[in-house]
Amino acid sequence: MTTKERLVLVTGATGQQGGGAARALLSRGVRVRALVRDPQGEPAAALRRLGAEVVGGDLGDRASLEAAARGADAVFSVQPSEGQPQYGVTSEDEARFGKNVADAARAARVRHLVYTSMAGLEPGTGVGHFESKWQIETYVRSLDVPFTILRPGAFFELLTQPQFYAAPGKFTFFYPPEHRIPFIAAEDIGAIAAAVFAAPDAFAGRTLELGGDVLTGVETAAALGRATGQPLAYARFPAEALRQNPLFERIVEAALKLRVDIDVASLRALHPTLKTLATWLEEGGAARIPVTSRSGAQ
């Protein structure tokens, strides 16, 4: 099957990961069917301008998913989670949505299902939106559908949140200073997914841990400081601050126990422009870091 003959259904096509996957596939000449909640919105129109076929659908509606998957050769699956409060979904919703997409892929007899999960995932964390992803992974593995699971680390885009820079001269984050954190640009997840879709036989049945950089908090603060021209020391959110948000406290406790082994060199061979934190900052990320002053500012 040639590139132009392939059709990939992309869920979450107006989000960070789905949008990145749609753009990367289109850049390779692959036909994309973008599943969106609002086909008339500007994000959907932007996908059309790039050449995607846009269809409306609801992750909670199996019939709409099966209609969207009909005739597709592959499916990219990503769901909103309880960890993204702007979407108003529960962990139970996320698990149901992910299983619905997998069922639609099976009904369409696709040649490849790529599901995006999270780095280092394992069962028994006690965090709802970690457990929901494990449920989806387990369900995907149980189906008679060729699959690949992508497990991205934290997004570089997370570093643009103002709460991490509330104290002047400091980058404040969740983990001990020397704890190593895998990071990746959201756009790179989509590009890696496109590369995986291009070689389904090589990646069928595999789980890939994704990261463009694995950094300690101290290294992250130093890179942010160099890029913004404002030296930043690393600080960890105090325990009492975490206790005020039980969800974040559980997330941090669980994340500290996860073991993430990322082969960055192999990922870069698959996707040569895989970004480090330094390159992400150089390519526009630094301007989005909300430090209180810039180099030369008083």
HELIX and SHEET records of a PDB file:
HELIX    1   1 THR A    3  GLU A    5  5                                   3    
HELIX    2   2 GLN A   16  SER A   27  1                                  12    
HELIX    3   3 GLU A   42  LEU A   50  1                                   9    
HELIX    4   4 ARG A   62  ALA A   69  1                                   8    
HELIX    5   5 PRO A   85  TYR A   87  5                                   3    
HELIX    6   6 SER A   91  ALA A  107  1                                  17    
HELIX    7   7 GLY A  128  SER A  142  1                                  15    
HELIX    8   8 PHE A  156  THR A  160  5                                   5    
HELIX    9   9 PRO A  162  TYR A  165  5                                   4    
HELIX   10  10 ALA A  186  ALA A  198  1                                  13    
HELIX   11  11 PRO A  200  PHE A  203  1                                   4    
HELIX   12  12 GLY A  217  THR A  228  1                                  12    
HELIX   13  13 ALA A  239  ARG A  243  1                                   5    
HELIX   14  14 PRO A  246  LYS A  257  1                                  12    
HELIX   15  15 VAL A  264  LEU A  270  1                                   7    
HELIX   16  16 LEU A  277  TRP A  280  1                                   4    
HELIX   17  17 LEU A  281  GLY A  285  3                                   5    
HELIX   18  18 ALA A  286  ARG A  288  5                                   3    
SHEET    1   A 7 GLU A  53  GLY A  56  0                                        
SHEET    2   A 7 ARG A  31  VAL A  36  1                                        
SHEET    3   A 7 LEU A   7  VAL A  10  1                                        
SHEET    4   A 7 ALA A  74  SER A  77  1                                        
SHEET    5   A 7 HIS A 112  THR A 116  1                                        
SHEET    6   A 7 PHE A 147  PRO A 152  1                                        
SHEET    7   A 7 ARG A 206  LEU A 210  1                                        
SHEET    1   B 3 ALA A 154  PHE A 155  0                                        
SHEET    2   B 3 ILE A 181  ILE A 184  1                                        
SHEET    3   B 3 ASP A 213  LEU A 215 -1                                        
SHEET    1   C 2 LYS A 170  PHE A 173  0                                        
SHEET    2   C 2 ALA A 233  ARG A 236  1                                        
END                                                                             
